[in-house]
Amino acid sequence: MRRIAAKFVPRLLQNEQKRKRLEKWRTNDWVLHHDNARPHTAYIVREFLAKNKMAVVPHPPYSPDLAPCDFFLFPKMKIKLKGRRFDTVEEIQAETHTVLNTLTKKDFQDAFEKWQKRWDRCMRSQGDYFEGDGAE
């Protein structure tokens, strides 16, 4: 294991995982990018996406370098919540909602641009992991 984007990942990607990262992933104007969580890969969801011809960007396992939550959302949350103490779950939820409500349309546009640059960097690195925000 090695550390990538503040997470531990397998040292090497398998060739099949690299291939999937390099596959053409955009077939129309709309694309969906999600991790491989079970609710996202359930049969009914896959069936709906296929029926509606929704392109799904593959998200290989252990790829924090391509997950917007890992390079955009969680760091923003950590900056705002760092060093704070909460007594109840409700306090955590309330403060989390407050932080999320401060995010602007521009923040999300910037994250999307950064995500595109990260995919480009993934392609240039032949599907290998990469580290940090040097994706530009």
SULFEN-V391517 format. One line per field, one symbol per residue. phi: phi as a letter, one per 30 degrees, with the letter a starting at -180 (. if undefined). A space follows every 50 residues. Layout:
phi=???
This chain:
phi=.bcbhibcbeebddeddddddcedbbcadcbccbdcdeddcdeddddddd echddcddcddhbddcceddcbddddddddceidcbcbdddddddddddd dddcededdddddddddddddedddiiddbbicddd
